[in-house]
Each structure stands twice: as structure tokens, then as C-alpha cells.
Amino acid sequence: MSVSDDDIRNMLHETFLCLDAEDYDAYLELCGPEFRYRITAYSPELRKDQVWLDHDREGMTELFGNIQFHVRLPGKFFRHGHVYRIERDGNGSAKALTSMVLHYTEPEGDSRVFALCRYHDDIDLSTGTPLLASREVRLETRQLGTGSHIPM
Amino acid sequence: MSRTAQQWMETPALPGSDYVDSQIYTDPHIFEEEQKLLKRATWKLACHESEIPELYDYRTLDHAGFSIIVTRSGDGNIRAFINACSHRSATILSEPAGNAKQWMCPFHNWTYDTEGNCTSITLPEGYEEAGVCKEKAGLREVRNGMKFGLVFINLDDDAPSFDEFFGDAFETLEDVMGAEPLEVFHHHKAMMNANWKTWHETNMEFYHEFLHYVNRNIAMSHKSYFERRLKLYPYGHGTVPPMQQTYERAGLKERTDKPLPGMSPSEFRIALLYPDTCILVRTTAIRIDTTTPISPNLTLVEQRGFGIKGEPEDVRNVRVRDHNQFWGPFGRNFPEDGNAVEIVEKNLRNGAAPYGIFARHEDLKCMDDALIRTFYDEWGKYMGRPAHNPTNVTL
């Protein structure tokens, strides 16, 4: 069964919606068994790339499970993503590039931009259902205030 | 029993050293005086030498209202200067880091070398009558001192020397940070809606660690956590004895792999450097934070993570992973501390709470507020006013 670009795009949009809803189980269902998640940023101070988070599926499961125990930002995140590009490699996988704006809304209703970034995704198409094999969140915004327990 | 407005505003029935007036966090005049009297007179962490590894590398930073350049000059020595042209005070270097043998002011093209000499003045003949020449137009050099490769600066030429100021304050870290050259692998900045002292208080008082889910489990579940005794040093520095933690109690992997020199598995150490720097070591990784006050209620927090210079990639990856687990913008603890200082500022901003209480006395056991009392004792010396009564100056 072939996987269309729309199928891929829909899966990616679902990952945005799952994180917005803080439905981490549903998010992980969209990820493959070897899922790897990274947040990276370039530091002009160090003149080097940095890794700010790097987890496999087990690590993400643990991270998601612990969010409930933390004193965390009380508001909600909304992701506004646009999938710029989907490229297939012909071997049952694809790469997708998404531009993402993450908004944060305080409980009182005041919203602000939290971060700008791009998602560099690898997608496994081999089962006939697109699965997120890896996601690198490449941050443009590096000052993130108090930070967040919730991945981007 | 709740209190009336009058009761709420009453001076606490405590010794002056046991509380502070909230105006020290909010008053713009006090903030300006802190910049001049305290920040410019104390030693400030500027960067690590690994951030300027090559000749002519430089870093810029803001400190106490000034832009500063730290460079590895052509002769190999580390120097610091105020980042202001001798001509009209324009900022010379605007990038946070770079490499250049000559620095040219973008306003009128006066140039300087990395030893602070003015090397050329545009159309110099026009200054001959007035006697202005490049030989008299060098940059303003700033004192610097170094420990473990950490570069500190001091804007006050008459302040105590680096060695006198810090004394033995680094002693708990000698075998860890002094064994091999270090390298910064993590740097991030975070603007907090908070006074700079409130942030540093989260480093100095351990009472707040009930806030941290992970710390409650891995550290505070040990009796030895509470038995550790604070060690206070001259000039307001402090350390806490090392302790073993149990990461598995928070569902985390024990830190037995790739410990830093001198560190045993799952060991934790901390050193507080007056007035605004904290060094934390968790077995495999080092975090150092420092702050730049922007205004009374706005602070730039700067965090660095360290590994051993030249270590294999697999070892470095462990350090980065372990660093990020607690620290950095997506760590377990950093967002909790950030949230705590911001909810304090929210009430201090408009005077909702007149005093802060630091009255825990436990014979220097770790829940004692002694580090903060020492901090504010030093603060009073620099500021010429006590923190508990900063507007009615009677020391």
C-alpha cells in the first residue's frame, strides 16, 4: 500500500496536535520503535552546534511520564507548523521539513511566541503507514525564558 | 490567623540579618547602586578559556552596564577591555564571539590590536594641534583572573585581588575541575522576569529543593542530605560537602558511567561564588550559572555545561545527556527554578510583600539560611546599607 504525501503531511500534523493536547501516548503511537528525538541549536557564543535534548523512544516515554510530577508552566502550547518539503528516498522512507512556531498562552489568556524552529523529520513508510522515525527540532529561538518540561 | 494590612506591613520581629526588605529587589535607585558599588567591584565570571581557544579569539559580554571584550591576545595572554572606542564610545565589537587581529570601530574606523593598543586613527593629522594621537588612545583594560580556565573580570582596579577575593572557595572542586583542561559544550541564556538576587537565592538556599520532583527523590530521600554542613568563606562564598544521590529513586539511571575526575558514582558537589555564580557537579557533568541584571525585575541567566577537553565523542555524549537531564531549557530542574523566581517577582513588583524571611538557623546544616545571610551581609558592606532596611541607611 503506497503512502501519499498527504498521508505523511497528515501524520505530521497529528504529531503537532498530539503535543498541543499533551496526549503523549497518541504522540508515541505515531512514532516508530527506533524513534529518536533531538533538540539542537547553534551557539554563536561557542561557535558550535549544541544538543539540548536527545532521547530514544524509551527516554521520551520516561520524559513524558514525569511531566505530571513537575512544577511546570501553567499555560498551554499551540504549534503552528507548515510542512515545506517532503522528499522520498525510494527505500521506504522520506524526509520532511517543517517550519514551526510555538505559541504559549497563559492561563489568563495572554499569548506570546515561545519559539521559532524547524522540524527535520525522518519518516518510515515501510509498513504502509507513515511513522515518525526521528525528529530533530532545530531551534532558531535560543532564549526560552524559564524553559519547558514539554518537548517542542 | 490572617493579618491586617498594617500587620502585614510591620517590620518582622527578627534580627536584621534574618530578613530583607523587598525594595532591594524592586527599587531602581538601589539597582543602579548595585551596578556601581557591588557589581563593578566584585569578580565576575566572563567566560571560559575554551571559548577563546585560538590566538585573536574574542568573546563579548555585558557586565554592570558595560560591554566587555575578553580576548586571547596575539601573545597568548588573556585580556579584557571595555568594548568602547576611545574616540566617541561606540561599541567596537558587536558579535558575541569571533576572531580578529585588529578591531575596527565601525563609527569612524579607529582600530585597535588585541593588546588594547590603538593602532590607527583615521586622518590623524587633524588631531595634531590638539595632541590627540593613537599612542594615547588605547582601550580601557579590565583586570582578569583565572581558575579552572574560568575567566573572571573586575572593573574596579582597587578591588581585592582575585586570589584574595576567592580564597579557598574553589577547594571542593579542585580534584574535579583542576585535574584536566575543561571545555564548554553548552551555553544558553534565559531572560527571567526576576531580580538577579532572587535567582541566586535559588542557588544559595536548599529549602526550596522540595520544589524539585527529582531532587525530592534522589537527594532529599537521604538523611545525609540534611546533615551536610554549609561552609562559609570570606567575601560571601560558600560550599556544601559532597553527597551521594540515588537517581533510581526518580526512575533515572544511576550515574556510574564516565564520572569526572575525582567524582564517585552519583556524587554531587556545589560551590557558590559571590555575588552571582554557582558551580554544580553531578558525577558526569558540570553546570555553571551566572547572571546579568538588566533591570530590577529582569535578569539574564547564563548557563554553561562543561566536559573534559578532547575527550572521546562517546564520553562527551554522556556528559551532554546527563547535563541536559537536569539543566538547560528542557532540563528537569531549570524550568522549576525559573518558575519559582518569576512568581516571586510577580508579587514583589508592586509591593505586595514587604519582606523576605531568611531566618532558618540549623547550626549550618544544609537547610540553614546562613549562605543567604552571608550574601546579604556582604551586600550591605558594598552598598553601605543593610538589606533589611535599605532606604533608611543605618548600618
Interface residues (C-beta under 8 A of the other chain):
Chain A: I39 A41 S43 P44 E45 L46 R47 K48 Q50 V51 W52 L53 D54 E62 G65 N66 F69 H70 V71 R72 L73 R142 Q143 L144 G145 T146 G147 S148 H149 P151
Chain B: E51 R59 E95 P96 A97 V184 F185 H186 H187 H188 K189 A190 M191 M192 L211 Y213 A250 G251 L252 N317 V320 R321 N324 G328 P329 F330 G331 R332 F334 P335 E336 G338 N339 A340 E342
